[in-house]
Amino acid sequence: MTEREVGFRPDICAEELKNSPKITVAIQANIKTFIEQFFEEVNAENFHFDNNQQWWHQLNGKCQQNHEMFLSLAMDTSPFMNY
């Protein structure tokens, strides 16, 4: 990670923090309050997000795959499987 990158995972359940991949900072907090405070700090530093990074393109690709998968599941009208 570079000096400008942040590796954190906010969660409201303390027991879930240890189930994450390796992270720099684990934060147990109310997500709305955390995000509001986080954006205040980021905006105060005039942070610029470069969306030409490889990881950003990968994330967008995964988002699109998830969108397509959930759309196909939502449109599936076949009967449920029985176990």
Contacts in CASP RR format, 6 or more apart in sequence:
PFRMAT RR
TARGET T0000
AUTHOR 0000-0000-0000
METHOD contacts of the structure
MODEL  1
MTEREVGFRPDICAEELKNSPKITVAIQANIKTFIEQFFEEVNAENFHFD
NNQQWWHQLNGKCQQNHEMFLSLAMDTSPFMNY
1 7 0 8 1.000
1 24 0 8 1.000
4 47 0 8 1.000
6 24 0 8 1.000
6 25 0 8 1.000
7 23 0 8 1.000
7 24 0 8 1.000
7 25 0 8 1.000
8 23 0 8 1.000
8 24 0 8 1.000
8 25 0 8 1.000
8 26 0 8 1.000
8 27 0 8 1.000
9 17 0 8 1.000
9 20 0 8 1.000
9 23 0 8 1.000
9 25 0 8 1.000
9 26 0 8 1.000
9 27 0 8 1.000
10 27 0 8 1.000
10 28 0 8 1.000
10 29 0 8 1.000
10 31 0 8 1.000
10 34 0 8 1.000
10 35 0 8 1.000
11 17 0 8 1.000
11 20 0 8 1.000
11 26 0 8 1.000
11 27 0 8 1.000
11 28 0 8 1.000
12 28 0 8 1.000
12 29 0 8 1.000
12 30 0 8 1.000
12 31 0 8 1.000
13 28 0 8 1.000
14 28 0 8 1.000
17 26 0 8 1.000
17 28 0 8 1.000
18 26 0 8 1.000
20 26 0 8 1.000
27 34 0 8 1.000
50 56 0 8 1.000
END
